[in-house]
Amino acid sequence: MTPSAVPRTSVKRRELKAMLDAAVGAAKLAGRVLTSRASQKKRVTYKGKVNIVTEVDRLAEEAIVGYLGRKFPGHSFLAEEAGGSHPGSEFLWIIDPLDGTTNYAHGFPVYCVSIGLQHVDSIVLGVVYNPNLDELFTATRGGGACLNGRRIQVSTTRSLSRSLLATGFPYDIRESKHNNLDHFSAFALRSQAVRRAGSAALDLCYVACGRFDGFWELKLRAWDVAAASLMVTESGGRVSDFRGGRFDVFMREMLASNGRIHKQMMAVLKPRGGRPSPSPASALRKKKRRR
């Protein structure tokens, strides 16, 4: 979905600014919760074989929901740990209090707080805060994206072979064959490099500010992408499903890029029903065998 194809919000600019300020306050509050307990021993429980949650996830989420709930008592909430609270508002806060829980639990300092706001069916603001680097990414629909108050733009890289990409793996990687390993291999052979840092929200923000040229992942949840997908489009990038169709935060697959390499990435992802398209090297080997 190109920026020009994104529907504009009917929320008044002054109202949107107040909501953004509140989201920033909530994200920084949660960031303090995370950093204050980062060096402590974590109590970890499992939602699946490799999908974990810590007590800090819940504390940070409670801080965010409490903060925003006091300011906007009629709004709805969808948060990763507590689920949804839906009083029927056309405003829905979509919250990931700790994106990168596995990193956090292991003391690997790559994680963030992610807060997005959906109005009716459009994400209208996003805040992603990385407390380790004190980097605050913000975006509003039609208002651009910023890093610590300065406007950001996607990269100008035009070739997939010269691109630095990012991705992640789903939590059911051990049980499901639909696990992104095939695409990881395909992109590793076609791009300059692929990184897997463990936070989809930060990966997308890094696409928005030009550190990464593209990102793809499957089996994501709305709280992983709601805020950061807006960062990408508002910084001049493109988000879609794997086939280039319109993206929705409740989809389970996502392709994001600087827009210039989007079709090249789609070509790798296209054969979703089977295997990814063969790499140039493997295609050459097959051609030689046929001779």
TORVOSE-631827 format. One line per field, with one value per residue (C-alpha): residue in one letter; chain; y, z negated, x negated. Coordinates in steps of 0.02 Angstrom, whole numbers. Layout:
N
residu	(A_...)
chaine	(A_...)
c2	(Y_...)
c3	(Z_...)
c1	(X_...)
//
This chain:
291
residu	(M_T_P_S_A_V_P_R_T_S_V_K_R_R_E_L_K_A_M_L_D_A_A_V_G_A_A_K_L_A_G_R_V_L_T_S_R_A_S_Q_K_K_R_V_T_Y_K_G_K_V_N_I_V_T_E_V_D_R_L_A_E_E_A_I_V_G_Y_L_G_R_K_F_P_G_H_S_F_L_A_E_E_A_G_G_S_H_P_G_S_E_F_L_W_I_I_D_P_L_D_G_T_T_N_Y_A_H_G_F_P_V_Y_C_V_S_I_G_L_Q_H_V_D_S_I_V_L_G_V_V_Y_N_P_N_L_D_E_L_F_T_A_T_R_G_G_G_A_C_L_N_G_R_R_I_Q_V_S_T_T_R_S_L_S_R_S_L_L_A_T_G_F_P_Y_D_I_R_E_S_K_H_N_N_L_D_H_F_S_A_F_A_L_R_S_Q_A_V_R_R_A_G_S_A_A_L_D_L_C_Y_V_A_C_G_R_F_D_G_F_W_E_L_K_L_R_A_W_D_V_A_A_A_S_L_M_V_T_E_S_G_G_R_V_S_D_F_R_G_G_R_F_D_V_F_M_R_E_M_L_A_S_N_G_R_I_H_K_Q_M_M_A_V_L_K_P_R_G_G_R_P_S_P_S_P_A_S_A_L_R_K_K_K_R_R_R)
chaine	(A_A_A_A_A_A_A_A_A_A_A_A_A_A_A_A_A_A_A_A_A_A_A_A_A_A_A_A_A_A_A_A_A_A_A_A_A_A_A_A_A_A_A_A_A_A_A_A_A_A_A_A_A_A_A_A_A_A_A_A_A_A_A_A_A_A_A_A_A_A_A_A_A_A_A_A_A_A_A_A_A_A_A_A_A_A_A_A_A_A_A_A_A_A_A_A_A_A_A_A_A_A_A_A_A_A_A_A_A_A_A_A_A_A_A_A_A_A_A_A_A_A_A_A_A_A_A_A_A_A_A_A_A_A_A_A_A_A_A_A_A_A_A_A_A_A_A_A_A_A_A_A_A_A_A_A_A_A_A_A_A_A_A_A_A_A_A_A_A_A_A_A_A_A_A_A_A_A_A_A_A_A_A_A_A_A_A_A_A_A_A_A_A_A_A_A_A_A_A_A_A_A_A_A_A_A_A_A_A_A_A_A_A_A_A_A_A_A_A_A_A_A_A_A_A_A_A_A_A_A_A_A_A_A_A_A_A_A_A_A_A_A_A_A_A_A_A_A_A_A_A_A_A_A_A_A_A_A_A_A_A_A_A_A_A_A_A_A_A_A_A_A_A_A_A_A_A_A_A_A_A_A_A_A_A_A_A_A_A_A_A)
c2	(0_163_319_399_249_265_335_498_506_612_642_826_872_948_793_680_781_759_572_562_655_534_384_453_475_297_224_312_258_77_100_147_-9_-115_-37_-32_-222_-267_-326_-424_-610_-635_-745_-825_-923_-1007_-977_-1108_-1209_-1054_-912_-836_-698_-615_-526_-366_-385_-377_-234_-129_-167_-118_46_87_37_128_286_293_231_378_501_418_320_283_206_21_-75_-226_-278_-431_-501_-448_-461_-338_-216_-156_-30_8_156_193_217_59_65_-82_-114_-221_-177_-274_-321_-434_-528_-669_-542_-456_-618_-662_-489_-453_-266_-266_-235_-94_-31_-16_82_109_191_135_248_148_45_155_167_353_360_254_264_144_174_89_126_56_187_314_315_372_338_429_444_516_483_617_699_603_499_556_488_592_735_735_680_514_439_266_219_248_74_8_-164_-314_-380_-224_-221_-255_-348_-400_-537_-650_-824_-876_-955_-1119_-1141_-1315_-1376_-1293_-1308_-1134_-1059_-935_-1040_-1061_-874_-836_-948_-871_-692_-734_-786_-631_-486_-409_-479_-528_-485_-570_-465_-520_-366_-339_-164_-108_-193_-92_70_36_17_185_274_188_69_-79_-79_-210_-326_-476_-593_-707_-751_-579_-505_-333_-271_-315_-203_-76_68_29_-4_178_230_146_224_396_393_357_167_35_-103_-245_-429_-545_-523_-334_-318_-193_-220_-233_-250_-403_-498_-635_-590_-428_-357_-185_-94_71_47_34_-150_-201_-292_-380_-445_-495_-600_-701_-719_-752_-944_-952_-1115_-1209_-1161_-989_-955_-1039_-939_-884_-1013_-1159_-1109_-1112_-1285_-1352_-1276_-1362_-1530_-1516_-1493)
c3	(0_54_-55_71_56_-133_-190_-287_-463_-514_-687_-718_-718_-892_-961_-876_-950_-1125_-1097_-1031_-1183_-1295_-1201_-1219_-1405_-1422_-1319_-1422_-1583_-1524_-1469_-1646_-1710_-1590_-1623_-1812_-1814_-1669_-1780_-1899_-1887_-1780_-1825_-1659_-1610_-1444_-1327_-1209_-1187_-1151_-1178_-1348_-1457_-1608_-1755_-1682_-1525_-1636_-1744_-1591_-1511_-1669_-1674_-1493_-1504_-1670_-1604_-1443_-1525_-1643_-1501_-1381_-1487_-1341_-1228_-1191_-1220_-1140_-1233_-1212_-1387_-1450_-1285_-1239_-1325_-1205_-1272_-1093_-1059_-881_-957_-992_-1076_-1018_-1141_-1154_-1321_-1282_-1103_-1116_-1276_-1240_-1217_-1378_-1477_-1418_-1449_-1263_-1249_-1094_-1145_-1146_-1194_-1053_-1060_-911_-899_-775_-733_-655_-531_-511_-618_-657_-771_-827_-961_-978_-1118_-1136_-1315_-1294_-1165_-1220_-1042_-1023_-856_-826_-681_-646_-495_-367_-484_-446_-557_-675_-778_-935_-854_-687_-526_-455_-281_-210_-118_68_104_267_282_176_192_103_-29_-215_-267_-430_-479_-622_-652_-723_-894_-818_-718_-793_-750_-585_-415_-378_-478_-367_-355_-167_-139_-255_-150_12_-44_-119_56_141_23_-48_-219_-329_-514_-643_-802_-885_-886_-738_-797_-801_-634_-554_-633_-564_-391_-420_-462_-328_-434_-351_-171_-192_-313_-299_-426_-449_-594_-671_-784_-780_-930_-843_-693_-728_-778_-672_-509_-514_-537_-373_-269_-346_-308_-124_-127_-80_-177_-103_-115_-27_138_134_76_-49_-223_-381_-555_-588_-442_-482_-353_-315_-188_-219_-120_-59_89_213_181_141_304_296_123_182_318_186_76_215_219_46_80_107_102_133_307_333_300_450_402_388_550_638_568_630_802_812_762_902_1035)
c1	(0_-79_-64_54_171_187_355_346_412_561_485_450_267_273_358_231_87_158_173_-5_-71_22_-47_-224_-197_-131_-275_-407_-322_-326_-506_-553_-466_-569_-738_-714_-697_-811_-954_-843_-810_-654_-507_-462_-308_-272_-125_-197_-355_-459_-334_-370_-301_-380_-303_-377_-269_-116_-180_-222_-54_39_-58_-11_172_192_110_210_369_369_347_470_594_711_580_556_395_312_155_46_59_231_322_460_573_707_834_887_774_716_542_441_270_162_22_-133_-212_-371_-409_-561_-518_-640_-780_-731_-726_-901_-974_-994_-958_-847_-667_-540_-368_-241_-78_36_207_338_484_626_520_366_209_194_42_-102_-235_-381_-505_-674_-726_-902_-950_-819_-752_-573_-488_-324_-203_-31_77_35_-90_-249_-363_-500_-643_-669_-575_-668_-584_-641_-637_-661_-820_-851_-921_-851_-928_-880_-1058_-1121_-986_-997_-839_-759_-639_-585_-518_-348_-332_-270_-430_-455_-280_-234_-318_-250_-392_-487_-645_-620_-604_-749_-860_-797_-826_-996_-1053_-980_-1013_-1170_-1123_-976_-962_-852_-856_-694_-582_-466_-418_-600_-635_-495_-553_-726_-649_-564_-726_-831_-934_-849_-788_-653_-564_-450_-373_-224_-109_-125_7_86_-12_-175_-143_-6_-119_-271_-177_-123_-305_-348_-210_-231_-417_-386_-392_-266_-178_-74_-39_-161_-69_-70_112_177_109_213_138_245_168_43_-89_-178_-299_-374_-507_-573_-456_-598_-634_-455_-419_-587_-543_-370_-450_-542_-387_-260_-256_-179_-88_-250_-432_-506_-571_-740_-896_-1002_-1133_-1011_-925_-1093_-1133_-965_-996_-1165_-1089_-961_-1095)
//
